[in-house]
Amino acid sequence: MAADWRRAFFLQARSDFDVAQRLMAMDGIAACHPLHYLQMAAEKLAKGFACRHEPLAHTHRAFTRFVQSAHLVPGMREACGTSSLQFRAYLRSIAGVASELEALAPALAGDGPNAEYPWEAAGVVTAPVEHSFARINPYSAGPVVVKLLPFIEAAVRVAEQQAAG
């Protein structure tokens, strides 16, 4: 049964990642939309890698833990194209942005920005389409695009290999 959950998480993660990439390639799409799909893809990838024996409990806190332990996942380092020493440094360098992406889940965002629902802060209600998501904006040359997207893409490839084998 765990293998079924793992396969399903990996399939959905691939689909979510594909949608995020398509949205990023389109003009005029607010940053919240690809971020929403990236957050969902990252969460499902992490849950898929985590459920070796049984599905991961209903939690949105999975991706940061996955990044912290990705050096233990067979094939991840190679998929990222780094040496062992470089890979651990790379994982440390993306831990903060991974945590920021994970925190976009409405259940984790509290009264702060999330990519899906309006929120209220200091008496002001903001819709995700109005927010710049400056630090993790997928349209900038910031850490999401430069470091996190290649990591997620590598994780998708490794997930597909594991699901097939």
N, C-alpha and C positions, 0 to 999 in steps of 0.2 A: 504494500500500500504506500509506503514512503517513496518508492521509486515512481509511482504514479503521480504523487504530489510534486516530486522534484521535476519530472518531465513537464507537468502542467505549469509550474512556476517558470521554468526556463522558456517554454513556448510563449507564454504571455509576456515575459520580460523582453523577448526578441520583438514581439509585435509592438509593445510600448516604445521600445527604443527606435524602431523603424518610424513610428509616428512622430516621435520627437525630432528625428533627423529630417523628415519631410517638412515639418512645420518650420524648422530653422532655415530650410532652403527657400521658403516662401517669403515674399515681400509683404510687409504690413501686418505681420502676426505679432501680437503682444508677447512679451517675454514670458508671461505667466503660463502660456499654453505649452511651449516645449519644455519648460521647467516642470510642469505638472507631469508630463509623460516621462521625463528623465527621472524624476523622483519615484514614480511608480515602477519604472524599469529597474532602477537600482534596488528598490525594496524587494522586488520579486526575485531578482538575481540572488540577492543575499539570502532570502528565505529558501530558494532552491538549493544553494550550496550548503545551507545549514541543515536541511532535513534529510539526513542520511538514514535515520531509523524511524522517524515520525515527523509529521508536519510541524513547523515552528508555530508556537502559540501566536495568537492574534496580537501582533505588536507591529508598530511602525519603526521601532528601534532595531534595525537589523543591518543596515548598510554600513554604518560606521564600524560596527564589530567585524563585518566582513572585510573591510579595508584593512583593519588592524591585524587580521589573521590571514590575509590573502597569500602571504608567503608560504603558507602551509597547503595551499590548493595546488594539486598537481597541474602543471601546465600554465599557470598564471604568469610566472616570471618570464617564461619563454614567449608567451603571447604578448607580453609587454615589451619584449626585446631588450631586456636588461640583464646585467650580471646580478649575482646574489646580493652583493654589497649595494649596487645601484638600486635594486628593487626595494630593499628595506628603506633606503633614503627616499625613494619615490613615494612609497606608501606613507611615510611620515609627512611628506610634503603635500599630499592630497587629503590627509585626515581632516583638516579644518574645513575645507570646501565640501567634503563628503558629508560632514556633520551638518553644514548649512543646507545642503540639498535635502538631506533626511528631515531636517526641521521644517521643511515646507509642507509636510503632511499636516493637514488641519488639526489632527489630534495632538500633534507635538508643538504647533506654533503658538498655542495659547491666544493671547490678544495681539500677537504679532503677525507679520506678513506670512501668508501662505499662498500657494499658487492656485487655489481652487475656490475659496469662499471669501466674501468681504469680511473685514475685521474692524474693530473699533479700538482706537488708541487716542488717549488724551481728548476724548469727546469728538473725534473725527472718524467717520466711517469711510473706509477706503476699499475699493474693488481691486482685485488683483490686476486687472488690465490697466489701472491707473498707476501702479507701483513700478518703479524702475528695476528693482532687484539688482541694484548697481554692482554689488560684489560678485554676484553669481549670474549675471546676465549672459545668456547663451549667445548673444549677438556681439559681444565684445571679445577682445583678445585676452580676456581674463582667465583665471584658473579653471573655470568650468570647461572652457573650450580647449585650452592648452594642455591641461593635465587630466581632468576628470573624464572628458568624453573619450579619449583614447583608452583609458582604464576600463570604462564601462563597455566599450566596444570589444576590448580584449576579453573581458569576462563573459560577454555574450558568445564569443567564439569558443571559449573553453566550455561553457555550459552546453553548447550545441554538440561539441565533441563528446562530452560526458554523457549526454542524453542518448547519443547515437551508439555509444559503446557500452 
